[in-house]
Amino acid sequence: MVIINLSGDIMEAIASAPGKTILFGEHSVVYKQPAIATAVNKRATISIKRSTNGVSTLRSDDLQFEAELDTENKSYNLIRGKPGIIRYILEALFSTHDHSPIDIKLSLNIPIGSGLGSSAAVTVATLAALHKFHGIKFNKHLIAKKAHIVERNVQGIASPLDTLVCTNGGMIYLSRDKMVSRFNLNFKSSFVIGYTSKRGNTGKMVRSVRALKNRNPRILGSIIKTMGQIVDEAKLAIISGNNQKIAELMNINQGLLDSIGVNTTELSRMVYSARRHGALGSKITGSGGGGSIIAFCPGKSNEVHDALNKYDNAIKIALSNEGVNLKYR
C-alpha cells in the first residue's frame, strides 16, 4: 500500500512479507544440496513515512519495542523493549535508505524464535517498503538478493533460502545449482510448529556442523549427500501427494539432523510428543540447537498443537502462496 499526498510525494509506504518454514534441507543446503521450503500465513508488515521531528524512529506495538535510529552509523538508542530484530532493519536501511529522518512501524504476527523466519520476513518487508518509498522499481529478484546480503551481514553466514521464500511466497525447491522452481500445486496438509524458549543461533550451529564435517569429512559428507537425496525424494512425494512418504522422509531426516549435532533434549521431546499425539512425521526445522520443530499432522493438528503447548509453545500454520507485496495492511 502506498499513500500519496496531492503534490505526488509518497507520504507512507507499506509492505508485508510472509514467514517461512523449511520442510527439508536445513544445513545440507549450505553444502550445495537442494532444499524445500514454503511461505506460511504469518506475516511481517513495515510502514515507512517521513519523520516530523527530524529523528528516525522504529516502533512495534506487537513487540513492545521503540528506538531512535542512526541509520548512517547503524546504531540506535533503545527507548523500550529488547533490540532483537533491529539489527536486520538497520542493515536494510544502510543498504537502501538515504539516511533522511523517517518513522518506521513494524507489525508482526510471526512469533520470534519460532523458526518461521521472522528476521527474513522483516528484512524483505523493510526493503520492499524502502524501494517504494524511494521510487525504486519493485523487483522481487533484487529484493531477495539484497535481503540475503542483509541476513549474511547480520548473522555472518546465511542461506538464500529464507529470503527467497519470504520474497516469492509459495512452496519452492532450491536445486543444487541454486535454481529456484515453484511447486505448481495446492498443498493444504496440516502442520504445527513447536518451539521452545531456548532460541537457536543459526550462525553458531552452521559453524558447529562445519567443524564436525572438517573433523569427519567422509562421514559427514555422506550424511549431507543423503540429506540431499531425501529432498529429491520429498519433492516427488509432494508432487504425487503421498503423505505417508512425506512423513517417513521427515522422520528419517530428523535422525540425520540428530547425527550432525543440532538436536537438543527439548527439540527431541517435542518431536516424539508430536508423533505420539498423531503427527505422521516430525523433525527440526531451521538450524536447531534450540528453536523449533515442524509436525506434519493431517487431521490431527488440534491434538498435536495442544500436546506441544503443554510444556513448550505451539502454533498451527497454513501454507501460503502470497509473497512480498505492497498492498497488504
C-alpha positions, 0 to 999 in steps of 0.5 A: 500500500502506498499513500500519496499526498496531492503534490505526488510525494509518497507520504507512507509506504507499506509492505508485508512479507510472509514467514517461512518454514523449511520442510527439508534441507536445513544445513545440507543446503549450505553444502550445495544440496537442494532444499524445500521450503514454503511461505506460511500465513504469518506475516511481517508488515513495515510502514515507512513515512517521513519523520516530523521531528527530524529523528528516525524512529522504529516502533512495534506495538506487537513487540513492545519495542521503540528506538531512535535510529542512526541509520548512517552509523547503524546504531540506535538508542533503545527507548523500550523493549529488547533490540532483537530484530533491529539489527536486520532493519538497520542493515536494510536501511544502510543498504537502501535508505538515504539516511533522511529522518523517517518513522518506521512501524513494524507489525508482526504476527510471526512469533520470534524464535519460532523458526518461521523466519521472522528476521527474513520476513522483516528484512524483505518487508523493510526493503520492499517498503524502502524501494517504494518509498524511494521510487525504486522499481519493485523487483522481487529478484533484487529484493531477495538478493539484497535481503540475503546480503542483509541476513549474511551481514547480520548473522555472518553466514546465511542461506538464500533460502529464507529470503527467497521464500519470504520474497516469492511466497509459495512452496519452492525447491532450491536445486543444487545449482541454486535454481529456484522452481515453484511447486505448481500445486495446492498443498493444504496438509496440516502442520504445527510448529513447536518451539521452545524458549531456548532460541537457536543461533543459526550462525553458531550451529552452521559453524558447529556442523562445519567443524564436525564435517572438517573433523569427519569429512567422509562421514559427514559428507555422506550424511549431507549427500543423503540429506540431499537425496531425501529432498529429491525424494520429498519433492516427488512425494509432494508432487504425487501427494503421498503423505505417508512418504512425506512423513517417513522422509521427515522422520528419517531426516530428523535422525540425520539432523540428530547425527550432525549435532543440532538436536537438543533434549527439548527439540527431541521431546517435542518431536516424539510428543508430536508423533505420539499425539498423531503427527505422521512425521516430525523433525527440526526445522531451521538450524536447531540447537534450540528453536523449533520443530515442524509436525506434519499432522493431517487431521490431527493438528488440534491434538498435536498443537495442544500436546506441544503447548503443554510444556513448550509453545505451539502454533498451527500454520497454513501454507501460503502462496502470497509473497512480498507485496505492497498492498497488504495492511 
